[in-house]
């Protein structure tokens, strides 16, 4: 007799972070915060930060150039000062953006037994404590290279390590994450929440794409394709 029993695929709930789970861009706000600390020239930093952010929204961001810019202050300041400043940033900026409806959405997936992964184009230094505040241990942020040479600082260099989790890179990072666990796309059921047109490659790969607080281009695409639209912060 044929065995008709099938084992349910493990379920993954994937979340972008900025403007998806939190109602602001953590990389951008971290830059503003470090300017207030006097770590940057405020006017020059804001001008360049705004230009990079416009490139991001337009889908033309040079992620390597941006990462060098965004991490320059912590590279200069060193580990102890940077970690202490980030703790202040969490208290003064991030906590007010941890909204109940976003926390509840993450927790609903966790309660259902789904593995929750936050996958973001913001670097791991900025985003790790934010993911932890959501109770999420699996974070795929932009990995930062360290100066691990003999006699080196052991701290970040400003360069990206490996594949940046940006645009098509999010698909590759997810594939690397799954492969390390003996999984592939056919072996899992994936739901992916994102606000950004930059995340179309991963939205297209997910079993259930959810345009969450979507930007204009993504809202139009989601409407055209019949994807679910979730206005979490409405």
C-alpha positions, 0 to 999 in steps of 0.5 A: 500500500502507498504511504500517503502520510506527508510531513509538514514542511518547517515554516519560516516567517521572514521579516524585513526590519526598517519600516516593516517591523519598526516605523523608521529606518534604523540605519538612518536614525542611528546616523542621526543619533551619532551626529547628536553625539558629535561623532559626525559633522551634522550638516555634511553627514545629513547631506550624504545620508539623505543622498544614500537614502534617496538611492535606497528608495530608488533601488540604486544604492551602492551598498558597499559605499553606503556601509563604509559611510554608515560605519565610519563613526563606529570604526573611529570610536572603537568598540567600547564607545560604540556599544555604549552609544548603541545602548543609549540609542536603544533607550532613547530612540528604538524603544518608542518604535517597538509597537505592540502590533509589530511585537504581536505579529512576530509573537503570533508566528513564534506561538505557531511554531514558526522559525522567525528570521529578521533579514535586513539590509542594515548592518548587524551592529545596528540591528542585533539589539533591535532583533533581540528586543523583538525576541528574535535570535535569527538575524541576517543583517549586513555582516561587517568585516573585522580587523582580525589580522595579527595585531589588529583591532578586532573591531569593524573595518567598514567593509562588508563580509560575505554577501550583503543582505540587500536586494538579490543578496537577501535570497542568497543569504537565505539560501546560505542560512537554509543550506547550513541547516540541511534545508532548501526552498522546497523543504520549507514554507516561507512567509516574507514581510517587507515594505520595500520594492528592493525586496521583490527578489525575496518576495517573489521567492517566498510562498507567501509574500506580504507587502507590509506598510509598502512603499508606493512601487511595492504597493502597486506591484502587490496590488497587480499580483494579488499579494497580501497588503498589510498596513501594520502601522495604519 
